[in-house]
């Protein structure tokens, strides 16, 4: 039995923009990505992807598979093409959840 079983520890170091090294009591992991989408390679090689809505605290985390990676790349490509066609509409769609206080 551990001394304090509920205590967690994590320290993150930024190596490059979008690339981080995470230290915890269970080991070292690496994260690649930024706000909204991050891929994490854990201590035993497990790969996870986290998709979230920045600023809300809401996110969804699943194991990374080829099908999820291809789906994510397809969505990014479609958003990129839509941005080239109508940047204002894409910006509005990506920020629909942000409150307009001022």
N, C-alpha and C positions, 0 to 999 in steps of 0.2 A: 504494500500500500504506500502510495506517495505521501509526502509530508503535507502538501496542499493540493489535492487532486483537481480542484476547480480553477487553479491559477493558470493563466495562459501568458505566454511571452512571444512577442514578435518584433523584430527590428528590420526595417527596410532600407536598403541603400540603392540610390539611383546610379546606374552605371552610365547609361546614355539616355537621352529623352525616349521614353517608352519602354526602356529595359531596366528591370529592377531585380536585385538579389534580396531574398527574404530569409532571415534567420529566425528560427524558433527553437524551442526546447526539443522538438522532434527531428530537426535537421535543417537543411538548406534547400530552397526552391528558387526558381526563376520565373519571373512574370514578364510577358511581352504584350504591349498594347497600351491603351489609354482609357479615357473616360468612355464608357459605353460598351467596350469589348476588350477582354483580356484573356490571353492564353497563359496558363500556369503549368509548369512542369515540376512535379513534386519530388519529394525525397527518394521515393522508390520508382521513379520514372513514370508515374501516373500523370496523364495529361488531362487538364480540365479547361473548359471555356466558360467564362462568365460574361453574360450579356445583361446590361442594366440601363436604367434611365438615370443619367447623371443628375445629382442634386436631390433625388427623391429617396434614396436609400433602398429602392426596389431593384432586385437583380434576380437572375436565373442562372444556375450553375449546373452544367452537365458534363459528363466525360466526353472528351474530344474524339470524334470518329471521322472517317473520311466523308461520310454523307453530311455530317453537320458542317465540316469545313467547306465542302463544295457548295452547300446551301448558303453559308455565310458569304462566300466569294461571289455567288450569283446575286445576292441582295446588294452587296457593295457595288458590283458592276451596274446593276439596274439603277441604283441611287445616283451613281456617277453619271450615267447617260441622261437621267432625268435632270440632273443639275446642269449639264451642258445645254439642255433644251430650255429649261425654265428655272434659273437659280432662285428667284424669289419664292416660288411655290415650294421648292424643296426645303429652303430655310424655314419657311412657315410650318411645314409639316414636321420637321425635325425638332422644332421648338414649341409645339402646340401645348405641351404640358407646363411650360413656364408661365407663372402668373405675371400679368402686366400690372404692376403696382404703381409705376410712375410713368 
